[in-house]
Amino acid sequence: MSDIEKASAEALEAARQGEQFSMMLAAIAAMQQAQQQPACQHQAPAPSSSASPAKWAAVAVGGSALAISFAVSVVAVAIGAVSVTVCLLVLRSVWQDMQQQKEGGK
């Protein structure tokens, strides 16, 4: 074998070994990543054992405001329903009067 053939054979062997070495490094890196835990782990804050009176007062005020707004809404719906009913009764009466005038005028 000539020197060039020997060098070529050694270069091919080195390339094969380099490929094997890079595959081994990639496998090791993949195993390391699989074994690692997530880097960012946040813990939830611990709930306070005692609730302050101000917190309960705020809840009471908010609940009262909600109840009042619900009551006002119910009253508004009731007023609207009565208004629509009165309007329909008046229109029905006007329609009947118009029909009677047409029949009486013929």
C-alpha distances in whole Angstrom, upper triangle without the diagonal:
4,7,8,6,6,10,11,10,12,15,15,16,18,20,21,22,24,26,26,28,30,31,32,34,36,37,38,40,42,43,44,46,47,49,50,54,56,56,60,62,66,69,72,75,77,80,83,86,89,90,92,95,94,92,94,97,94,94,97,98,95,96,100,99,97,100,102,100,100,104,104,102,104,107,105,104,108,110,107,108,112,112,110,113,115,114,114,117,118,117,118,121,121,119,122,125,123,123,127,128,126,128,131,131,131
4,5,5,6,9,10,11,12,14,15,17,18,20,21,23,24,26,27,28,30,32,33,34,36,38,39,40,42,44,45,46,48,49,51,55,56,56,60,62,66,69,72,75,77,81,83,86,89,90,92,95,94,92,94,97,94,94,97,98,95,96,100,99,97,100,102,100,100,104,104,102,104,107,105,104,108,109,107,108,112,112,110,113,115,114,113,117,118,116,118,121,121,119,122,125,123,123,127,128,126,128,131,131,131
4,5,5,6,8,10,10,12,14,15,16,18,20,21,22,24,26,26,28,30,31,32,34,36,37,38,40,42,43,44,46,47,49,52,54,54,57,60,63,66,70,72,75,78,81,83,87,87,89,93,92,89,92,94,92,91,95,95,93,94,98,96,95,98,100,98,98,102,102,100,102,105,103,103,106,108,105,107,110,110,108,111,114,112,112,116,117,115,116,120,119,118,121,123,122,122,126,127,125,127,130,130,130
4,5,5,6,9,10,10,12,14,15,16,18,20,21,22,24,25,26,28,30,31,33,34,36,37,39,40,41,43,45,46,47,51,52,52,55,58,62,65,68,71,73,77,80,82,85,86,88,91,90,87,90,92,90,89,93,93,91,92,96,94,92,96,98,95,95,99,99,97,99,102,101,100,103,105,103,104,108,107,105,108,111,109,109,113,114,112,113,117,116,115,118,120,119,119,123,123,122,124,127,127,126
4,5,5,6,9,10,11,12,14,15,17,18,20,21,23,24,26,27,29,30,32,33,35,36,37,39,40,42,44,45,47,50,51,52,55,58,61,64,67,70,73,76,79,82,85,85,87,91,90,87,90,92,89,89,93,93,90,92,95,94,92,95,97,95,95,99,99,97,99,102,100,99,103,104,102,103,107,106,105,107,110,109,108,112,113,111,112,116,116,114,117,120,118,118,122,123,121,123,126,126,125
4,5,5,6,9,10,11,12,14,15,16,18,20,21,22,24,26,27,28,30,31,33,34,36,37,39,40,42,43,45,48,50,50,54,56,60,63,66,69,71,74,77,80,83,84,86,89,88,86,88,91,88,88,91,92,89,91,94,93,91,94,96,94,94,98,98,96,98,101,100,99,103,104,102,103,107,106,105,107,110,109,109,112,114,112,113,116,116,115,118,120,119,119,122,123,122,124,127,127,126
4,5,5,6,9,10,10,12,14,15,16,18,20,20,22,24,25,26,28,30,31,32,34,36,37,38,40,42,43,46,48,48,51,54,57,60,64,66,69,72,75,78,81,82,83,87,86,83,86,88,86,85,89,89,87,88,92,90,89,92,94,92,92,96,96,94,96,99,97,97,100,102,100,101,104,104,103,105,108,107,106,110,111,109,111,114,114,112,115,118,116,117,120,121,120,122,125,124,124
4,5,5,6,9,10,11,12,14,15,17,18,20,21,23,24,25,27,29,30,31,33,35,36,37,39,41,42,46,47,47,50,53,57,60,63,66,68,71,74,77,80,81,83,86,85,82,85,87,85,84,88,88,85,87,90,89,87,90,92,90,90,94,94,92,94,97,95,94,98,100,97,98,102,102,100,103,106,104,104,107,109,107,108,112,111,110,113,115,114,114,117,118,117,119,122,122,121
4,5,5,6,9,10,11,12,14,15,17,18,20,21,23,24,26,27,29,30,32,33,35,36,38,39,41,44,46,46,50,52,56,59,62,65,67,70,74,76,79,80,82,85,84,82,84,87,84,83,87,88,85,86,90,89,87,90,92,90,90,93,94,92,94,97,95,94,98,100,97,98,102,102,100,103,106,104,104,107,109,107,108,112,111,110,113,115,114,114,118,119,117,119,122,122,122
4,5,5,6,9,10,10,12,14,15,16,18,20,21,22,24,25,27,28,30,31,32,34,36,37,39,42,44,44,47,50,54,57,60,63,65,68,71,74,77,78,80,83,82,80,82,85,82,82,85,86,83,85,88,87,85,88,91,88,88,92,93,90,93,96,94,93,97,99,97,98,101,101,100,102,105,104,103,107,108,107,108,111,111,110,113,115,114,114,118,119,117,119,122,122,122
4,5,5,6,9,10,10,12,14,15,16,18,20,21,22,24,25,27,28,30,31,33,34,36,37,41,42,42,45,48,52,55,58,61,63,67,69,72,75,76,78,81,80,78,80,83,80,79,83,84,81,82,86,85,83,86,88,86,86,90,90,88,90,93,92,91,94,96,94,95,99,98,97,99,102,101,101,104,105,104,105,108,108,107,110,112,111,111,115,116,114,116,119,119,119
4,5,5,6,9,10,11,12,14,15,17,18,20,21,23,24,26,27,29,30,32,33,35,36,40,41,42,45,48,51,54,57,60,63,66,69,71,74,75,77,81,80,77,79,82,79,79,82,83,80,81,85,84,82,85,87,85,85,88,89,86,88,92,90,89,93,94,92,93,97,97,95,98,101,99,99,102,104,102,103,107,106,105,108,110,109,109,113,114,112,114,117,117,117
4,5,5,6,8,10,11,12,14,15,16,18,20,21,22,24,26,27,29,30,32,33,35,38,40,40,44,46,50,53,56,59,61,64,68,70,73,74,76,80,79,76,78,81,79,78,82,82,79,81,84,83,81,84,87,85,84,88,89,86,88,92,90,89,93,95,93,93,97,97,96,98,101,100,99,103,104,103,104,107,107,106,109,111,110,110,114,115,113,115,118,118,118
4,5,5,6,9,10,10,12,14,15,16,18,20,21,22,24,25,27,28,30,31,33,36,38,38,41,44,48,50,54,57,59,62,65,68,71,72,74,77,76,74,76,79,76,76,79,80,77,79,82,81,79,82,85,83,83,86,87,85,87,90,89,88,91,93,91,92,96,96,94,97,100,98,98,102,103,101,103,106,106,105,108,110,109,109,113,114,112,114,117,117,117
4,5,5,6,9,10,10,12,14,15,16,18,20,21,22,24,26,27,29,30,32,35,36,37,40,43,46,49,52,55,58,61,64,66,70,70,72,76,75,72,74,77,74,74,77,78,75,76,80,79,77,80,82,80,80,84,84,82,84,87,86,85,88,90,88,89,93,93,91,94,97,95,95,98,100,98,99,103,103,101,104,107,105,106,109,110,109,111,114,114,114
4,5,5,6,9,10,11,12,14,15,17,18,20,21,23,24,26,27,29,30,34,35,36,40,42,46,48,52,55,57,60,63,66,69,70,72,75,74,71,74,76,74,73,77,78,75,76,79,78,76,79,82,80,79,83,84,82,83,87,85,84,88,90,88,88,92,92,91,93,96,95,94,98,99,98,99,102,102,101,104,106,105,105,109,110,108,110,113,113,113
4,5,5,6,8,10,10,12,14,15,16,18,20,21,22,24,26,27,29,32,34,34,38,40,44,47,50,53,55,58,61,64,67,68,70,74,73,70,73,75,73,72,76,77,74,75,79,78,76,79,81,79,79,83,83,81,83,87,85,84,88,90,88,89,92,92,91,93,96,95,95,98,100,98,99,103,103,102,104,107,106,106,110,111,109,111,114,115,115
4,5,5,6,9,10,10,12,14,15,16,18,20,21,22,24,26,27,31,32,32,36,38,42,45,48,51,53,57,59,62,65,66,68,71,70,68,70,73,70,70,73,74,71,73,76,75,73,77,79,77,77,80,81,79,81,84,83,82,86,87,85,86,90,90,89,91,94,93,93,96,98,96,97,101,101,99,102,105,104,104,107,108,107,109,112,112,112
4,5,5,6,9,10,11,12,14,15,16,18,20,21,23,24,26,29,30,31,35,37,41,44,47,50,52,55,58,61,64,65,67,70,69,66,69,71,69,68,72,73,70,71,74,73,71,74,77,75,74,78,79,77,79,82,81,80,83,85,83,84,87,87,86,88,91,90,90,93,95,93,94,98,98,97,99,102,101,101,104,106,104,106,109,109,109
4,5,5,6,9,10,11,12,14,15,17,18,20,21,23,25,28,30,31,34,36,40,43,46,49,51,54,57,60,63,64,66,70,69,66,68,71,69,68,71,72,70,71,74,73,71,74,77,75,75,78,79,77,79,82,81,80,83,85,83,84,88,88,86,89,92,91,90,94,96,94,95,99,99,97,100,103,102,102,105,106,105,107,110,110,110
4,5,5,6,9,10,11,12,14,15,17,18,20,21,23,26,28,29,32,34,38,41,44,47,49,53,56,58,61,62,64,68,67,64,67,69,67,66,70,71,68,69,73,72,70,73,76,74,74,78,78,76,78,81,80,80,83,85,83,84,88,88,86,89,92,91,91,94,96,94,95,99,99,98,100,103,102,102,106,107,106,108,111,111,111
4,5,5,6,9,10,10,12,14,15,16,18,20,21,25,26,26,30,32,36,39,42,45,47,51,54,56,59,60,62,66,65,62,64,67,64,64,68,68,65,67,70,69,67,71,73,71,71,75,75,73,75,78,77,76,80,82,80,81,84,84,83,86,89,87,87,91,92,91,92,95,95,94,97,100,99,99,102,103,102,104,107,107,108
4,5,5,6,9,10,10,12,14,15,16,18,20,24,25,26,29,32,35,38,41,44,46,50,53,55,58,59,61,65,64,61,63,66,64,63,66,67,64,66,69,68,66,69,72,70,69,73,74,72,74,77,76,75,78,80,78,79,83,83,82,84,87,86,86,89,91,89,90,94,94,93,95,98,97,97,101,102,101,102,106,106,106
4,5,5,6,9,10,11,12,14,15,17,19,22,24,25,29,31,34,37,40,43,45,48,52,54,57,58,60,64,63,60,63,65,63,62,66,67,64,65,69,68,66,69,72,70,70,74,74,72,74,78,77,76,79,81,79,80,84,84,83,85,88,87,87,90,92,91,92,95,95,94,97,100,99,99,102,104,103,104,107,108,108
4,5,5,6,9,10,11,12,14,15,17,20,22,22,26,28,32,35,38,41,43,46,49,52,55,56,58,62,61,58,61,63,61,60,64,65,62,63,67,66,64,67,70,68,68,72,73,71,73,76,75,74,77,79,78,79,82,82,81,84,87,86,86,89,91,89,90,94,94,93,96,98,97,98,101,102,101,103,106,106,107
4,5,5,6,9,10,11,12,14,15,19,20,21,24,27,30,33,36,39,42,45,48,50,53,54,56,60,59,56,59,61,59,58,62,63,60,61,64,64,62,65,67,65,65,69,70,68,69,73,72,71,74,76,74,75,79,79,78,80,83,82,82,86,87,86,87,90,91,89,92,95,94,94,98,99,98,100,103,103,103
4,5,5,6,9,10,11,12,14,18,20,21,24,26,30,33,36,39,41,44,47,49,53,54,56,59,59,56,58,61,59,58,61,62,60,61,64,64,62,64,67,65,65,69,70,68,69,73,72,71,74,76,74,75,79,79,78,80,83,82,82,85,87,86,87,90,91,90,92,95,94,94,98,99,98,100,103,103,103
4,5,5,6,9,10,11,12,16,18,19,23,25,28,31,34,37,39,42,45,48,51,52,54,58,57,55,57,60,58,57,60,62,59,60,64,63,61,64,67,65,65,69,70,68,70,73,72,71,74,77,75,76,79,80,79,81,84,83,83,86,88,87,88,92,92,91,94,96,95,96,99,100,100,101,104,105,105
4,5,5,6,9,10,11,14,16,16,20,22,26,29,32,35,37,40,43,46,49,50,52,55,55,52,54,57,55,54,58,59,56,57,61,60,59,62,64,62,62,66,67,65,67,70,69,68,72,74,72,73,77,77,76,78,81,80,80,84,85,84,85,89,89,88,91,93,93,93,96,98,97,99,102,102,102
4,5,5,6,9,10,13,15,16,20,21,25,28,31,34,36,39,42,45,48,49,51,54,54,51,53,56,54,53,56,57,55,56,59,59,57,60,62,60,60,64,65,63,65,68,67,66,69,71,70,71,74,75,73,76,79,78,78,81,83,82,83,86,87,86,88,91,90,90,94,95,94,96,99,99,100
4,5,5,6,9,12,14,16,20,21,25,27,30,33,35,38,41,43,47,48,50,54,53,51,53,56,54,52,56,57,55,56,59,59,57,60,62,61,61,64,65,63,65,69,68,67,70,72,71,72,75,76,75,77,80,79,79,82,84,83,84,87,88,87,90,92,92,92,95,97,96,97,100,101,101
4,5,5,6,10,12,13,17,19,22,25,28,31,33,36,39,41,45,46,48,52,51,49,51,54,52,51,55,56,53,54,58,57,56,59,61,60,60,63,64,63,64,68,67,66,70,72,70,71,75,75,74,77,80,79,79,82,84,83,84,87,88,87,90,92,92,92,95,97,96,98,101,101,102
4,5,5,8,10,11,15,16,20,23,26,29,31,34,37,40,43,44,46,50,49,46,48,51,49,48,52,53,50,51,55,54,53,56,58,57,56,60,61,59,61,64,64,63,66,68,67,68,71,72,71,73,76,75,75,79,80,79,81,84,84,83,86,89,88,88,92,93,92,94,97,97,98
4,6,8,10,13,16,17,20,22,25,29,31,34,37,39,42,43,46,49,49,46,48,51,49,48,51,52,50,51,54,54,52,55,57,56,56,59,60,58,60,64,63,62,65,67,66,67,70,71,70,72,75,75,74,78,79,78,79,83,83,82,85,88,87,87,91,92,91,93,96,97,97
4,7,10,12,15,16,19,21,24,27,29,32,35,37,41,42,45,48,48,45,47,50,48,47,51,52,50,51,54,54,52,55,58,56,56,60,61,59,61,64,64,63,66,68,67,68,72,72,71,73,76,76,76,79,81,80,81,85,85,84,87,89,89,89,93,94,94,95,98,99,99
4,7,8,12,13,16,19,22,25,27,30,33,35,39,40,42,46,45,42,45,48,46,45,48,50,47,48,52,52,50,53,56,54,54,58,59,57,59,62,62,61,65,67,66,66,70,70,70,72,75,74,75,78,79,79,80,83,84,83,86,88,88,88,91,93,92,94,97,97,98
4,6,9,9,13,15,18,21,23,26,29,32,35,36,38,42,42,39,41,44,42,41,45,46,44,45,48,48,47,49,52,51,51,54,56,54,56,59,59,58,61,63,62,63,67,67,67,69,72,71,72,75,76,76,77,80,81,80,83,85,85,86,89,90,90,91,94,95,96
4,6,7,11,13,16,19,22,25,28,30,33,34,36,40,39,36,39,42,39,39,42,43,41,42,46,45,44,47,49,48,48,52,53,51,53,56,56,55,58,60,59,60,64,64,64,66,69,68,69,72,73,73,74,77,78,77,80,82,82,83,86,87,87,88,91,92,93
4,6,10,13,16,19,21,25,28,30,33,34,36,39,39,36,39,41,39,39,42,43,41,42,46,45,44,47,50,48,49,52,53,52,54,57,56,56,59,61,60,61,65,65,65,67,70,69,70,73,74,74,75,78,79,78,81,83,83,84,87,88,88,90,92,93,94
4,6,10,13,16,18,22,24,27,30,31,32,36,35,32,35,37,35,35,39,39,37,39,42,42,40,44,46,44,45,48,49,48,50,53,53,53,56,58,57,58,61,62,61,64,66,66,67,70,71,71,72,75,76,75,78,80,80,81,84,85,85,87,89,90,91
4,7,10,13,15,18,21,24,27,28,30,33,33,30,32,35,33,33,36,37,35,37,40,40,39,42,44,43,43,47,48,47,49,52,51,51,54,56,56,57,60,61,60,63,65,65,66,68,70,70,71,74,75,75,77,79,79,80,83,84,84,86,89,89,90
4,7,9,12,15,18,21,24,24,26,30,29,26,29,31,30,29,33,34,32,33,37,36,35,38,41,40,40,44,45,44,46,49,48,49,51,53,53,54,57,58,58,60,63,62,63,66,68,67,69,72,72,72,75,77,77,78,81,82,82,84,86,87,88
4,6,9,12,15,17,20,21,24,27,27,24,26,29,28,27,31,32,30,31,35,35,34,37,39,39,39,42,44,43,45,48,48,48,51,53,52,53,56,57,57,59,62,62,63,66,67,67,69,71,72,72,75,77,77,78,81,82,82,84,86,87,88
4,6,9,12,15,18,18,20,24,23,21,23,26,24,23,27,28,27,28,31,31,30,33,36,35,35,39,40,39,41,44,44,44,47,49,49,50,53,54,54,56,59,59,60,62,64,64,65,68,69,69,71,74,74,75,78,79,79,81,83,84,86
4,6,9,12,14,15,17,21,20,18,20,23,22,22,25,27,25,26,30,30,29,32,35,34,35,38,39,39,41,44,44,44,47,49,49,50,53,54,54,56,59,59,60,62,64,64,66,68,69,70,72,74,74,75,78,79,80,82,84,85,86
4,6,9,12,13,16,19,20,17,19,22,22,21,24,26,25,26,29,30,30,32,35,35,35,38,40,39,41,44,44,45,47,49,49,51,53,54,55,57,59,60,61,63,65,65,66,69,70,70,73,75,75,76,79,80,81,82,85,86,87
4,6,9,10,13,16,17,14,16,19,18,18,21,23,22,23,26,27,26,28,31,31,32,34,36,36,38,40,41,42,44,46,46,48,50,51,52,54,56,57,58,60,62,62,64,66,67,68,70,72,73,74,76,78,78,80,82,83,85
4,6,7,10,13,14,12,14,17,17,17,20,22,21,22,25,26,26,28,31,31,32,34,36,37,38,41,42,42,44,46,47,48,51,52,53,54,57,57,59,61,62,63,64,67,68,69,71,73,73,75,77,78,79,81,83,84,86
4,7,10,13,15,13,14,18,18,18,20,22,22,23,26,27,27,29,31,33,33,35,37,38,39,41,43,43,45,47,48,49,51,53,54,55,57,58,60,61,63,64,65,68,69,70,72,74,75,76,78,79,80,82,84,85,87
4,6,9,12,11,11,14,16,15,17,20,20,21,23,25,26,27,29,31,31,33,35,36,37,39,41,42,43,45,46,48,50,51,52,54,56,57,58,60,62,63,64,66,67,68,70,72,73,74,76,78,79,80,82,84,85
4,7,8,7,8,11,12,12,14,16,17,17,20,21,22,23,26,27,28,29,31,32,34,36,37,38,40,42,43,44,46,48,49,50,52,53,55,56,58,59,61,62,64,65,67,69,70,71,73,74,76,77,79,80,82
4,5,5,7,9,10,11,13,15,16,17,19,20,22,23,25,26,28,29,31,32,34,35,37,38,40,41,43,44,46,47,49,50,52,53,55,56,58,59,61,62,64,65,67,68,69,71,73,74,75,77,79,80,82
4,5,5,6,9,10,10,12,14,15,16,18,20,21,22,24,26,27,29,30,32,33,35,36,37,39,41,42,44,45,47,48,50,51,53,54,56,57,58,60,61,63,65,66,67,69,71,72,73,75,76,78,80
4,5,5,6,9,10,10,12,14,15,16,18,20,21,22,24,26,27,28,30,32,33,35,36,37,39,41,42,43,45,47,48,49,51,53,54,55,57,59,60,61,63,65,66,67,69,70,72,73,75,76,78
4,5,5,6,9,10,11,12,14,15,17,18,20,21,23,24,26,27,29,30,32,33,35,36,37,39,41,42,44,45,47,48,50,51,53,54,56,57,59,60,62,63,64,66,68,69,70,72,74,75,77
4,5,5,6,9,10,10,12,14,15,16,18,20,21,22,24,26,27,29,30,31,33,35,36,37,39,41,42,43,45,46,48,50,51,52,54,56,57,58,60,62,63,64,66,68,69,70,72,73,75
4,5,5,6,9,10,10,12,14,15,16,18,20,21,23,24,26,27,29,30,32,33,35,36,38,39,41,42,44,45,47,48,50,51,53,54,55,57,59,60,61,63,65,66,67,69,70,72,74
4,5,5,6,8,10,11,12,14,15,16,18,20,21,22,24,26,27,29,30,32,33,35,36,37,39,41,42,43,45,47,48,49,51,53,54,55,57,59,60,61,63,64,66,67,69,70,72
4,6,5,6,9,10,10,12,14,15,16,18,20,21,23,24,26,27,29,30,31,33,35,36,37,39,41,42,43,45,47,48,49,51,53,54,55,57,58,60,62,63,64,66,67,69,71
4,5,5,6,9,10,10,12,14,15,16,18,20,21,23,24,26,27,29,30,32,33,35,36,38,39,41,42,44,45,47,48,50,51,52,54,56,57,58,60,62,63,65,66,67,70
4,5,5,6,9,10,11,12,14,15,16,18,20,21,22,24,26,27,29,30,32,33,35,36,38,39,41,42,43,45,47,48,49,51,53,54,55,57,59,60,61,63,64,66,68
4,5,5,6,9,10,11,12,14,15,16,18,20,21,23,24,26,27,29,31,32,33,35,36,37,39,41,42,43,45,47,48,49,51,53,54,55,57,59,60,62,63,64,66
4,5,5,6,9,10,11,12,14,15,17,19,20,21,23,24,26,27,29,30,32,33,35,36,38,39,41,42,44,45,47,48,50,51,53,54,56,57,59,60,62,63,65
4,5,5,6,9,10,11,12,14,15,17,18,20,21,23,24,26,27,29,30,32,33,35,36,38,39,41,42,44,45,47,48,50,51,53,54,56,57,59,60,61,64
4,5,5,6,9,10,11,12,14,15,16,18,20,21,22,24,26,27,29,30,32,33,35,36,38,39,41,42,43,45,47,48,49,51,53,54,55,57,58,60,62
4,5,5,6,9,10,11,12,14,15,17,18,20,21,23,25,26,27,29,30,32,33,35,36,37,39,41,42,43,45,47,48,49,51,53,54,56,57,58,60
4,6,5,6,9,10,11,12,14,15,17,19,20,21,23,24,26,27,29,30,32,33,35,36,38,39,41,42,44,45,47,48,50,51,53,54,56,57,59
4,5,5,6,9,10,11,12,14,15,17,18,20,21,23,24,26,27,29,30,32,33,35,36,38,39,41,42,44,45,47,48,50,51,53,54,55,58
4,5,5,6,9,10,10,12,14,15,16,18,20,21,23,24,26,27,29,30,32,33,35,36,37,39,41,42,43,45,47,48,49,51,52,54,56
4,5,5,6,9,10,11,12,14,15,17,19,20,21,23,25,26,27,29,30,32,33,35,36,37,39,41,42,43,45,47,48,50,51,52,54
4,5,5,6,9,10,11,12,14,15,17,18,20,21,23,24,26,27,29,30,32,33,35,36,38,39,41,42,44,45,47,48,50,51,53
4,5,5,6,9,10,11,12,14,15,16,18,20,21,22,24,26,27,29,30,32,33,34,36,38,39,41,42,44,45,47,48,49,52
4,5,5,6,9,10,11,12,14,15,17,18,20,21,23,24,26,27,29,30,32,33,35,36,37,39,41,42,43,45,47,48,50
4,5,5,6,9,10,11,12,14,15,17,19,20,21,23,25,26,27,29,30,31,33,35,36,37,39,41,42,44,45,47,49
4,5,5,6,9,10,11,12,14,15,17,18,20,21,23,24,26,27,29,30,32,33,35,36,38,39,41,42,44,45,47
4,5,5,6,9,10,11,12,14,15,16,18,20,21,22,24,26,27,28,30,32,33,35,36,38,39,41,42,43,45
4,5,5,6,9,10,11,12,14,15,17,18,20,21,22,24,26,27,29,30,31,33,35,36,37,39,41,42,44
4,5,5,6,9,10,11,12,14,15,17,19,20,21,23,24,26,27,29,30,32,33,35,36,38,39,41,43
4,5,5,6,9,10,11,12,14,15,17,18,20,21,23,24,26,27,29,30,32,33,35,36,38,39,41
4,5,5,6,9,10,10,12,14,15,16,18,20,21,22,24,26,27,28,30,32,33,35,36,37,39
4,5,5,6,9,10,11,12,14,15,16,18,20,21,23,25,26,27,29,30,32,33,35,36,38
4,5,5,6,9,10,11,12,14,15,17,18,20,21,23,24,26,27,29,30,32,33,35,37
4,5,5,6,9,10,11,12,14,15,17,18,20,21,23,24,26,27,29,30,32,33,35
4,6,5,6,9,10,10,12,14,15,16,18,20,21,22,24,26,27,29,30,31,33
4,5,5,6,9,10,11,12,14,15,17,18,20,21,23,24,26,27,29,30,32
4,5,5,6,9,10,11,12,14,15,17,18,20,21,23,25,26,27,29,31
4,5,5,6,9,10,11,12,14,15,16,18,20,21,23,24,26,27,29
4,5,5,6,9,10,10,12,14,15,16,18,20,21,22,24,26,27
4,5,5,6,9,10,11,12,14,15,17,18,20,21,22,24,26
4,5,5,6,9,10,11,12,14,15,17,19,20,21,22,25
4,5,5,6,9,10,10,12,14,15,17,18,20,21,23
4,5,5,6,9,10,11,12,14,15,17,18,20,22
4,5,5,6,9,10,11,12,14,15,16,18,20
4,5,5,6,9,10,11,12,14,15,16,19
4,5,5,6,9,10,11,12,14,15,17
4,5,5,6,9,10,11,12,14,16
4,5,5,6,9,10,10,12,15
4,5,5,6,9,10,10,13
4,5,5,6,9,10,11
4,5,5,6,8,10
4,5,5,6,9
4,6,5,7
4,6,6
4,6
4
